[in-house]
Amino acid sequence: MLCALPLRVFVLAGLVAVSAACGGGTTTSAPPALVRLDGSSTVFPVSEAVAEEFQRANPNVRVTVGISGTGGGFQKFCRAETDISNASRPIRPVELEACAKAGVRFIELPIAYDGIVIVVNPKASWIDHLTVAELRALWAPEAQGRVTRWSQVRPGWPDREIRLFGAGVDSGTYDYFTEAIVGQSGASRGDFTSSEDDNVLVQGISSDELALGFLPFAYFEENRERLRAVPVDDGRADNGDGPVDATLETIRTGRYQPLSRPVFIYVAEASAARPEVEAFVDFYLTQGPALVSEVGEVPLGDEGYALVRSHFAARRLGTIFESGVSQVGITIEQLLTRERLQ
Amino acid sequence: MRARSLEPLVERGLLACAVLSVATTVGIIGVLAIESFEFFREVSPLAFLFGTEWTPLFANRRFGVLPLVVGTLLVSAIAMVVAIPMGLLSAIYLSEYAPDGVRRLVKPVLEVLAGVPTVVYGYFALMFVTPALQALLPGLAGFNALSPGIVMGIMILPLVSSLSEDAMRAVPRGLREGAYALGATRMQTALQIVVPAAFSGITAAFILAVSRAVGETMIVAIAAGQQPRLTANPFVPIETMTAYIVQVSLGDTPQGTLEYRTIFAVGLLLFLMTLALNLVSTWLRERFREEYA
């Protein structure tokens, strides 16, 4: 409901612009060029910001950005209904098959890092950090109806109810969180407030001192004064001992593990041949980095964007994620170098 | 001549309107029944009606609808605790005490409450009532049953007061005059003669209000939370049947899957609940009409 609005406004604004242009007197103007994006709600703010800037610079091109979730976006993408798919995880083998069957070939472009932040109410003073093992014990399917009090998470914490909030089961954030914490994508307890609308989660956590939840980094950034991030300790020594805070810095350097990940846009090969799509993607990869931090996500390093641009220029096809899941603890630069070796 | 030839056309037009609304109802029931039938081929109705865990969207799927039903009943009960005393008392005042001028002013103003869009009530509960209650009750969660329950009570207040007042005003004047002749005070007359005489009409008003509360969607979807849990505790997040339907309809749940069909099964149960309440209410009102005809 909330999500549909920006798209509609977008299309409407585009139509108004087009009809205004047509009314201007140039009767020979070609039909307006159209670039269609759809997919993840996590990537949406970035793509929308880029689309806005791009249309300002290119008033004759219309860009629509929808939100169907990563899975829903790939469904449309593999039916060739969209030019670019926003994805907060790599394409899955089933989706790969669907694309192959329809003859849709694509270029996979990482565009930013996304972090998932464990947040609590600022009044919950007893929490200093959480370990991945504690988070797993709290969120695993077996915890349902059993782990219900703070004192069960760590002895010494208050013997009061813990109220859990998390991204909805259709979101890429949920998939990634369960995979990184519980160990299996899509497996979690079911007795928590689960919403596709991150603002609902912010509202719930910021108004309840017994709340704990997980959110995309972008939404935490926007609501920093109402929420507190909990540092996470992954219990491994290779990325630094002890708990790590979720910041732009720790996400970019890959130290905030296991809850940071790359996000992507997938560009259809056939669409990339169209000048407006090519111009849009070039714009995305050059102007995008500044906009990425503006909407609260974490840009890749300069080297990373240079690699991504060269991949697009060379039209490097296919995915390097054969299993269809983000590997936990991998940086974009490593990932891109590996892609070169293939 | 012309008017006469128009007559059958008008008649048919009116019939078409009536048929359309009946057909819509039949269509809705049909869709609910067909999709629910598909659902119950995979999930036993007993597990659905008496299961205590509702997690159809998660990997570990459970289809016990009780947490949603209890959440719905909890919010409705809170609403009735607010609406019944306030509604009944304002009805007694309007019918027995208020001068005509006051009544003519107050009644429409009260009824305006019913015309406020429910989304406004929802955000009123979430952004105003909940924080205000949290100042009094420190343990209160940001999403809870109490705040939307109270606000819903305010919303259905005019339904209770208006219908109860109609029922009381329909009590024949002779009964009141008889009471006064026996030396009863105004209050004795109101509470011991008029209210009992209008009892079935008042009860019908209550039941209609319950039915409205059970089906109310926007307030609970916004302010009660989205966490199905079997509890009578009004201070924690819960989820009602209507809020669940909203949640699934807005998400990405693919059509035709078992998860998607849950909303039809829940919708059918909700429909049966409100239908039963409305039938009881109608029956009560008819009985009441006969009494003084």
Interface residues (C-beta under 8 A of the other chain):
Chain A: M1 S68 G69 G71 G72 P141 Q144 G145 R160 E161 R163 G168 V169 D170 Q184 G186 A187 S188 R189 G190 D191 F192 T193 S194 S195 E196 V200 Q203 G204 I205 S206 S207 D208 L210 A211
Chain B: E53 W54 T55 L57 F58 A59 N60 R62 L126 T130 P131 Q134 G139 A141 G142 F143 G225 Q226 Q227 P228 R229 V236 P237 Q247 L250 G251 D252 T253
